[in-house]
Amino acid sequence: MRKTTSLRPLALLAFVAALAACGQRSDLEPLPGEALPPAPYGAGVQPSPEDLLALDPQAAPERNVELRKRSEEREDDPFDLPPQ
């Protein structure tokens, strides 16, 4: 039983250290001695890290679904046919 009680503080310390590391945020920069990926073929300007991380509209489309405030009758669907 002595071994389990001596591991608890160590496990708690590891958990707190991992939790503290999750919240660290800073600007992304290349590692020292490394460079950004080469500019795309035909591009005149090297994209910045923020440009490389930005999602295009197809990857994250905006929602245009309007929530219903009250129930409404469905329109007749000509393709809603019973099974044959």
Backbone as CSV, one residue per row, in Angstrom:
resi,resn,N_x,N_y,N_z,CA_x,CA_y,CA_z,C_x,C_y,C_z
1,MET,0.812,-1.200,0.000,0.000,0.000,0.000,0.854,1.261,0.000
2,ARG,2.035,1.170,0.496,2.894,2.331,0.548,3.256,2.825,-0.857
3,LYS,3.406,1.900,-1.823,3.779,2.290,-3.179,2.666,3.096,-3.847
4,THR,1.413,2.717,-3.649,0.312,3.445,-4.293,0.173,4.850,-3.725
5,THR,0.421,5.018,-2.424,0.303,6.355,-1.851,1.455,7.242,-2.293
6,SER,2.618,6.668,-2.579,3.737,7.493,-3.023,3.595,7.842,-4.510
7,LEU,2.792,7.112,-5.257,2.585,7.404,-6.675,1.506,8.454,-6.885
8,ARG,0.630,8.637,-5.939,-0.454,9.615,-6.099,0.064,11.036,-6.294
9,PRO,0.986,11.517,-5.465,1.487,12.885,-5.699,2.196,13.021,-7.049
10,LEU,2.903,11.986,-7.452,3.596,12.021,-8.736,2.594,12.050,-9.894
11,ALA,1.544,11.261,-9.795,0.513,11.247,-10.829,-0.221,12.587,-10.865
12,LEU,-0.482,13.161,-9.704,-1.141,14.463,-9.636,-0.259,15.546,-10.245
13,LEU,1.022,15.496,-9.958,1.956,16.466,-10.525,2.015,16.338,-12.049
14,ALA,2.041,15.121,-12.568,2.067,14.909,-14.018,0.778,15.418,-14.654
15,PHE,-0.345,15.186,-14.011,-1.630,15.657,-14.524,-1.680,17.179,-14.568
16,VAL,-1.239,17.826,-13.513,-1.258,19.289,-13.459,-0.305,19.873,-14.501
17,ALA,0.857,19.258,-14.693,1.803,19.745,-15.700,1.223,19.589,-17.103
18,ALA,0.570,18.471,-17.380,-0.043,18.263,-18.692,-1.189,19.241,-18.913
19,LEU,-1.961,19.506,-17.885,-3.068,20.450,-17.991,-2.558,21.872,-18.219
20,ALA,-1.478,22.242,-17.570,-0.907,23.574,-17.756,-0.338,23.729,-19.164
21,ALA,0.205,22.681,-19.729,0.781,22.759,-21.075,-0.305,22.907,-22.130
22,CYS,-1.513,22.441,-21.857,-2.593,22.537,-22.834,-3.015,23.975,-23.078
23,GLY,-2.898,24.842,-22.097,-3.380,26.201,-22.217,-2.367,27.167,-22.795
24,GLN,-1.152,26.713,-23.052,-0.127,27.618,-23.567,-0.391,27.910,-25.033
25,ARG,-0.496,29.188,-25.354,-0.741,29.587,-26.738,0.204,30.723,-27.086
26,SER,0.757,30.651,-28.255,1.602,31.727,-28.756,1.560,31.692,-30.273
27,ASP,2.115,32.719,-30.900,2.145,32.753,-32.353,2.997,31.611,-32.886
28,LEU,2.566,31.034,-33.989,3.321,29.959,-34.606,4.444,30.538,-35.441
29,GLU,5.613,30.020,-35.265,6.777,30.432,-36.023,7.561,29.190,-36.390
30,PRO,8.314,29.237,-37.490,9.139,28.082,-37.832,10.208,27.864,-36.769
31,LEU,10.657,26.638,-36.639,11.729,26.322,-35.694,12.989,27.070,-36.097
32,PRO,13.871,27.343,-35.151,15.125,28.031,-35.500,15.901,27.209,-36.537
33,GLY,16.344,27.875,-37.569,17.088,27.206,-38.632,16.205,26.608,-39.708
34,GLU,14.897,26.629,-39.521,13.956,26.093,-40.510,13.260,27.248,-41.223
35,ALA,12.705,26.955,-42.382,11.998,27.973,-43.149,10.566,27.506,-43.397
36,LEU,9.724,28.440,-43.792,8.362,28.090,-44.171,8.390,27.254,-45.443
37,PRO,7.326,26.526,-45.743,7.283,25.784,-47.003,7.435,26.739,-48.179
38,PRO,7.924,26.251,-49.312,8.095,27.150,-50.457,6.751,27.694,-50.926
39,ALA,6.812,28.853,-51.553,5.592,29.477,-52.076,4.979,28.584,-53.140
40,PRO,3.653,28.533,-53.239,3.013,27.737,-54.281,3.449,28.189,-55.666
41,TYR,3.449,27.263,-56.597,3.869,27.560,-57.963,3.006,28.674,-58.538
42,GLY,3.641,29.688,-59.034,2.932,30.799,-59.645,2.567,31.904,-58.677
43,ALA,2.725,31.671,-57.369,2.407,32.713,-56.393,3.578,33.667,-56.287
44,GLY,3.297,34.939,-56.219,4.358,35.923,-56.134,4.794,36.214,-54.713
45,VAL,3.988,35.822,-53.743,4.264,36.169,-52.354,4.294,34.886,-51.514
46,GLN,5.224,34.826,-50.574,5.296,33.701,-49.636,4.162,33.844,-48.626
47,PRO,3.278,32.831,-48.481,2.189,32.953,-47.504,2.734,32.977,-46.072
48,SER,2.056,33.735,-45.216,2.440,33.805,-43.805,1.870,32.583,-43.082
49,PRO,2.339,32.304,-41.865,1.766,31.175,-41.109,0.259,31.302,-40.912
50,GLU,-0.236,32.532,-40.705,-1.676,32.716,-40.531,-2.424,32.366,-41.811
51,ASP,-1.839,32.720,-42.972,-2.465,32.385,-44.246,-2.502,30.873,-44.462
52,LEU,-1.441,30.198,-44.049,-1.386,28.746,-44.233,-2.372,28.027,-43.329
53,LEU,-2.703,28.625,-42.183,-3.624,27.989,-41.240,-5.081,28.355,-41.487
54,ALA,-5.337,29.365,-42.298,-6.714,29.790,-42.555,-7.439,28.729,-43.386
55,LEU,-8.671,28.433,-43.008,-9.472,27.454,-43.735,-10.160,28.125,-44.908
56,ASP,-10.238,27.420,-46.021,-10.974,27.960,-47.155,-12.469,27.750,-46.918
57,PRO,-13.338,28.461,-47.624,-14.782,28.373,-47.358,-15.349,26.963,-47.522
58,GLN,-14.776,26.132,-48.390,-15.307,24.779,-48.540,-14.973,23.912,-47.334
59,ALA,-13.856,24.173,-46.675,-13.463,23.373,-45.519,-14.321,23.707,-44.304
60,ALA,-14.742,24.948,-44.178,-15.570,25.372,-43.046,-16.656,26.306,-43.554
61,PRO,-17.705,25.764,-44.179,-18.736,26.636,-44.738,-19.542,27.311,-43.628
62,GLU,-20.065,28.476,-43.952,-20.920,29.174,-42.995,-22.288,28.501,-42.959
63,ARG,-22.893,28.515,-41.820,-24.224,27.932,-41.679,-25.265,28.929,-42.159
64,ASN,-26.193,28.465,-42.962,-27.262,29.340,-43.407,-28.619,28.715,-43.094
65,VAL,-28.629,27.820,-42.118,-29.864,27.159,-41.735,-30.579,28.035,-40.712
66,GLU,-31.794,28.395,-41.034,-32.574,29.209,-40.112,-33.418,28.274,-39.249
67,LEU,-33.332,28.435,-37.957,-34.097,27.583,-37.053,-35.577,27.906,-37.157
68,ARG,-36.374,26.898,-37.021,-37.835,27.087,-37.066,-38.306,27.576,-35.703
69,LYS,-39.163,28.562,-35.720,-39.721,29.103,-34.479,-41.000,28.375,-34.077
70,ARG,-41.714,27.831,-35.063,-42.950,27.090,-34.781,-43.089,25.998,-35.826
71,SER,-43.925,25.038,-35.544,-44.098,23.945,-36.500,-44.880,24.424,-37.719
72,GLU,-44.518,23.869,-38.862,-45.176,24.240,-40.103,-45.499,22.970,-40.885
73,GLU,-46.500,23.055,-41.702,-46.861,21.925,-42.553,-45.789,21.734,-43.616
74,ARG,-45.462,20.462,-43.876,-44.503,20.170,-44.933,-45.166,20.281,-46.287
75,GLU,-44.374,20.733,-47.263,-44.878,20.782,-48.619,-44.912,19.363,-49.177
76,ASP,-45.750,19.150,-50.172,-45.851,17.844,-50.791,-44.543,17.533,-51.527
77,ASP,-43.975,16.336,-51.267,-42.737,15.918,-51.910,-43.067,14.886,-52.982
78,PRO,-42.871,15.214,-54.265,-43.216,14.261,-55.317,-42.301,13.029,-55.329
79,PHE,-41.155,13.089,-54.679,-40.232,11.954,-54.665,-40.422,11.061,-53.451
80,ASP,-41.322,11.413,-52.547,-41.595,10.587,-51.362,-42.623,9.532,-51.738
81,LEU,-42.126,8.463,-52.354,-43.002,7.400,-52.850,-42.960,6.202,-51.920
82,PRO,-44.048,5.451,-51.805,-44.014,4.257,-50.959,-43.147,3.180,-51.614
83,PRO,-42.595,2.259,-50.812,-41.751,1.197,-51.389,-42.603,0.277,-52.285
84,GLN,-41.976,-0.292,-53.311,-42.697,-1.192,-54.217,-42.386,-2.630,-53.918
